[in-house]
């Protein structure tokens, strides 16, 4: 039997999807990229904000048509929407034959078999259950990039966030299991590991009584095939000097960190249930930049929070200008059922929230363009993500760019380069939010930063800047912030991707 699988939402959801695919493959099911050829259709849904819920519902409704007009015998809804709105989607989309909750993905085979038998299963487990031992995955994206979900759930309970109600409390994945999973990811071709969770910085506190992120980074860096390690979803209040030192000192860890601050005004942060204030945010950012001068800082903000005034919004814009974040995305506030903020007074109109998001991104834009202009002549190492045939150009990323959410470097080559190859580039021009570059004339296969032969290989070359390069700041005194989803210019920025 053939399965058509759709994974919606975040990279954490993608990890669950890849684990389900591995279980289905082990059970003997085949995979197809054509829904009309599928006997079974599975949609791993998202319900983080309103737009994500709408996309999930529209996808389910569209694919439900293949039960009438195709060969589909069973339609399964998995993930956050299925967990949160189990009864509603059963009523509104009667074509759905089975439900799989956020913590029940290890039972995907059993749920599918029950659905094929006409039993219409609701496979929902305790929210604090954590499927264990699932280290096999089937790649559904770029094989040279592997997302490693190091924990599940969240204990922060921010007033606007529904994640704890869908994903439960914070649970770390055992360290040994993560190392085993990472080894398997590299066996399928992964060179860059991207650590994700609802919050990565708290890793280990529930299992080991203390933060174990530095130890995890060291263990992962011992895997020979791993070349880059990247950190996402780091709550600012949990970023310690020890974590900053681990990022600085480990040659395989990218000098890049994603720290969502959401706002800077103290009153808004308090209403959001955040655990930092403006002064503490400044101090944390200062600490990171002092310890790691070439670090790329990404953040996200929420515009139009209930009760937010024009003055508080303008304060946020000034903070963005002051901090000069290297990467920044903005989400207009979305009231989510069951959250405290959804019941707050003074909810703002959508046009105000969207307009304020655009103003924040406009404040960042000039900084981005100015910094990009200064990059001409800089030499960077970059990982190749793909090739655009109609342009005859390769697409790559520096250590300062996470896939899908940050910028790219475009370059041409007279020979074929495999995706996942790390190349040496000279920046020739700024292209809005992206860069154009040329291959270094003396380009030869690059060793991983930190390898014993790296220095001797490059002794006659311009110093090559890799993810953990301590000299990047001095060579590139101006940095490049690039926009991410949420930017009004994101579509044009990434139109060729």
N, C-alpha and C positions, 0 to 999 in steps of 0.2 A: 504494500500500500504506500501511496505517495502523500507526503505532508507538505503543505505550503505554510510557512511560518513568518509572521510579521512581528518585529520587535519595535515598540514605540517608546518614546521617553528618553530617559537618561542613560548614561553609560553603566550605571549600577543595574538597571533593568536589563541591559544588553548582556551582562555577565550571567544573570539568571537564565536568559534566553539560550545562551550558548551551552549552559549546563543541561537544560532541557533537551536541546538538540542532540547532545552526546548520549543522554539516556535513551532517546527515541532511536537513535542510530544503533545503539547496542541491542535494542529490542528487535531490530530487523526492519524498521521502517525506513523508506527512502525519502529523499527530499527533492522538491521541485521548485523552480522559480516561477512557475506558471499556475495561477490559481485555478484556471479552467481544467488543469490536469490533475488536480489534487483530490484525493479521497477524503482527506482530513485537513481542515484549516484551523490554525491556532494563532491567536492574537494576544501577545503579551502587552497589556494596556498600561497607560499612564493616567494619573488623576491628580497631578501635583497642583496645577492651576486650571482655570476655566478653559483656556485654549487647548490644553492637553486633554482634558475630558472630552471636549467637542471633537477633537481629532480621533480619539479612541472610539467614540460612539459612531462617528461617520465611517470609520474603517470597518467596524463590525457590521453596520448596515449594508455597506457596499459588498462585503464578502459574503453576507448572508444570501445574496442573490445567486451565488453559485450552488446553493442547495436546490434551487429550482431550475437553473439554466446550465448547470455543470454536472460534474460527477461527485460532488462533495456529499459525503454521508454524515459528517459530524463537524460542527463548528464549536470551538472551545475558546472561551474568554479567560485569560489568566492575568495576574498582576494586580496593580493598585486599583483600577476601576472595578475589577471583579471582586476584590476584597471589600471595597468600601460601599459599593452599590449593588451588592449581590441580588437582592430582591427586585430592585428597580430594573436592572437590565434583563432579568428573567421575564418581567412583565412587558417591558417596552420592546424587547427583541426576542420573541418566542422561538426564533430559529436557533438560538444558542442551545447547544446540547450538553454543555458541561462548563463548570466554573472551577478555576484553580486559584486559590488565594496566594498572597505574597510569600508565605512561608511554606507552601505546599508544593513547590515546583519539583521536589524530589519524587512526587507521586504522579507525575505527568503521564507515565505509561499506564498506570492503573486507571486513572481518570479517563484517558482516551479509550481504553478497552471497554470500560463501563458505558461510555457514551455510544460506542459502536453497537453495544448490546441493547441500546434503547433505555438505559437506566437513568439518564440525565443527572449525573453526579454533581454534588456541590462539595468540592474538596477544599475545605477550609480548616486550617490548623491554628493552634494557639499563636498569637502574634509574637510571643517571645520564644517560640521554637526556632532553632537554627539548624537547617539541614547540614549534616556533616559528611565528610569523606568524599564529596563530589569535586574531584580535582580534574576530571576529564571535561574538555570543552571542544566544540566544533566552531571554528572561526567563521564569523559572519561578516567581518569587515577586513581591514588591512591586516594581513598575516604578520607583518613586522611590528605591529603595535598590539600589546596585550594589556587589557584593563584587569587589575587585580583588586577585587572587592575585599577589603581587609576587615570590615565589620558590617553589622546590620543594625538598623534602628537608631534611635536618638533619645537622649535624656534631657535635652535643652528645653523643650516645650515652649518655643517661641510663640507669641500670641497669634501670629498669622499663619502658622504652619500646621498642616494636617498629617505630616509624615509619621509622627508617633502613633496616630490612630490607625494608620495603615501598615506600618512596619515594626511597631513595638519599641521596646526599650533597647538601649545600647548593648550589643553582644559582639565581642571580638572573635574572629576566626583564629583557631590555634595557630601559633607561629609555624610549627612544623608542616601543617597542612598547606599554609600559604607558600612555603618554600617548595613543596612538592608540586603545587599547582603552577608556580612560576617556572619550574624546570620543564614541565610539560608544555607550557606556552612557548618557551624557547625552542623546544623540539619541533614545533610546528612552524618556527621561523621568527618568533618575536625577538626583537632587539631592544625595543623600548617598552618598559613596564610603567604603567600609569596607575598609581595607587588611588583608589576611590573608596568612599564610604559616605554616610551622612555627615560624619566627622572623622577625619583620619588622625587628627592630633591626639585623640584620647585612646588610641589603640593600646590594648592590653590591660587597662586599669581594672576591668571586670574579671579577667582571668588571672592576672599576675599581681594585682594590687599596686601597680605602678605603670607609668607610661612606657611602652616598649617600642615606640616608633623608631628611635635611633638604632636599637638592636635589630629590628626588622630590616631597616635599610642596609645595615652591615651584612646581614645574612643573605639578602637578595643580591647584593653587589658581589658576593663570592661566586655567584653563578657565572661561569666563564662567558657564556653567550650573551649575557645582558650587557648592553652598552650604555643605555640611558635609563634612569629612573626618575619619574616625575610625580610630584605631589599635588593633588587637588583636594578641595574641601577642608581647609585647615582653619578652624575657628581661631580668631586672633587672641582671645584670652587664654587659649591652651598652648600657644606657641612659646615654648620655653627657650632659654639660651642654649640648653643642651640640644634641643631639636635644631636650632639655627647652626650650632657647631657641627652637627652631623651632616647637614646639608652642605656646609662650607668645606668640610674635610674629606668627605667621601667623593672620590673622583668620578664616580658613575652617576651621582645624583645631580640632576639639573639644578642650576641656580635659578629656580623658578618656584614660586609658591602662589597658590590660589587661596586668598583669605577673604571670604565674603564679610563685608562690614555692614551692609544694608542701609546705613545712614550714618550721619555724624552728630546730629543734634541730640543732646543728652535727654531731653524730654521724649523725643520720638523713640530713641533707643530703649528707654525705660518702658514705654508703652508696648514696644515690640517684644519685651522680655529678654532683650540682649544683655549680656553680662559685661559689656565694656562701655566706657564713656569716651568723649572726644579726646580728652587728655591722654587716656590710656592707649587709644588708637594711634595717636601721634608717637607716643613713646615706643610702641611695638614696631611701628614702621621704621622709626629711627634706629632701633636696635638691629633690625634685620639689615638695613642698608649699611650700618657701621660694620657689622660682622661680615657681610657679604656684599661688597660694593657693587658687583655686577649683577645682583639679583633682579629678576623680572617679577614684579608684583602684579597679580591679577586680582580684581575684586568685582563684586556685584552689589548693586544698589536697588532699593525699592522706591519708586516714586509714587506720591499721592497716598501715603498711609493715612488712615482715618484721623481727622483732626489736624493734619499737617497744614501749616500756614504757608503763605507765599514767602514770608521772611525765613522760615525754616528751610524751605526749598532752596532759596538763594544762598543760605548758609552752606547747604550741601554742595552747591555749584562751586562756591569759593573754596571749599575743602578739597574738591576734586582738582581744582587748579593748583592749589598749594601742594598737594601730595604728589601730583604728576604720576598717577598710576600708569604702569606700562601696558596693562590690558584692563578693560572695563566694560561691563555690560549692565544694562538697566532693565528691570522688569516693572511695568506699571502694577500697582498693588491689585491683587485679585482676592476678593473676600471668599473664603472657603468655609463651607458648612461645618459646624462643629468646632470651629476655632473661636477663641475669645475675641479676636479683632473683628470678626464678622458682625459682632453685636455692638461694637463701639459706636458711639455717636459721631456725627459729622463725617459720614462717608462721602468721598468726593466723586464727582462725575467722571466718567471714563475719558472724556475729551481733555479734562484737566490733567489726569494721571498720565495720559499718553503724551500730551504736550510737554509736561515737565520732564518726562523721560527723554524726549528729543532735545530739550534744552541742556540737560546734563551731558548728553553725548556730544552736542555741539561745543560745549565747554572743553571737552577732551580733544576735540578734533584738531585744533590748531597745534596743540602740543604734539600730537601724533605726527602731523605732517612736518613740523619743524624738525623733530628728532629723526624722522626718516631721511630728510634731506641731508643730514650730517653723516649718514652712513656710507656715502659713496667712497669707494676705495678701501673699505674695511674688508678684512678676510674673516670668513666664518665657516665653521663646519655645519653641515645640514644633512638631515635624513630625507631621502627621496621617498615621496608618497605616491607618485604616479606620473603619467604622461598624458598630454593633451594632443592627440593626433592632428586636429585641425589647426593648432597653433605651432606644432612641432616643438613644444616646450615641455620641460619637466617641471613638476611641482615638488617643492621641498619645504622643510621647516627647520628653523634653528632651535637651539635649546630653549629659546624664549617663546616658543609657540607650541601650544597643545593642539592636537588634531581637532578639526571641526569648529573650534571656538575662537581660534586666534588667526594670525596672518600667515602668509606664505612667501616663499622666494621662488621666482620663476627664472629658469635658465635653459639654454640650448646646449646640445652635445652632438658631436659627430659620430658617436657610437652609442650602442644600447646600454642603458644603465638599469639594473634591476631595482625594483622598489625595495626599500630597506637598506640600500647602500648609503653609507655616510660619505659625503663628498666635501671637497674644499672649494669654496666659492669666493669670488671677489665681487662685492656689491658695485653695480654700475649706475643704478638709478632708483629713485623712489617712485612707486606706482600707487599713489594714494595711500591705502593702508597696507600695501604689500611692497615687496622689493623686487627689482630685477638684478640679475647677477650673471657672471660668466664663470665657467670652470677655470680653475687655476691651470696655467699651461703645463706646469710640472705635475699635474694631477696623477696620483698613483693610488692604489687601494690604501685607505686610511686605517690605521690601527685604532683600537678603542682607547679613549683618553684614560691614562693610568697604566697602559700596558708597558712592559719593560723596554720595548723597542721603540716606543712612541717618540722619545726625545731624539734618538739617533736617526730615526727615519726622517725627521723634520729638521735636522740640524742646519741644513743649508737653506731652509725655507723661511718665509715670513712666519712669525709665531702663529700657530694655528689655534683658534679659539674654540674650545670644546665645552660641553655642558658644565664642567667643574673648573673651568679656567679661572684662576685668581687674577689674571691680568686683563680681563676683558674690559673692566671699567676704565683702565688707563688708556687702552688703545681706542676705546669707543666711548669717549666722555659723554656723548649724548646717546640716550637710549631710545628704543622704538616702542611706544605704546601702540597697540592695534586694537581695533574694535572687535566685538564679538556679537553673537546673537543678542538682539535687543537694540542694537544700533540702527538708526534709520538708514545708514549707508551699507549695512551688512550685505544686502543682496548684491549691490554693485561691486562691493569689495570681493565677493566670492563668486562672481558670475561665471568664472572660468573653471571653478573647481568641480 
